[in-house]
Amino acid sequence: APSVLQERHELREFVQLILGKADLAREIGLFFHFTRLHHCSFHRPASFDGDSTSFFQRQTGHRCEHG
């Protein structure tokens, strides 16, 4: 049977892995957020009407001032 110390070590590695993935996900999220913000690569899905698009932009804080 594995010792308590061994289990603790594996748990710590697992936690570090999860934290690393969470950190990476946050970095990617920030990257996409700023890319969308600065370059205005947001394309309105055809299924959205004007009202829901405005609502979506309010929710995401996205503003596209350059036409």
Helices and strands as residue ranges (DSSP letters): H 4-39, H 50-60
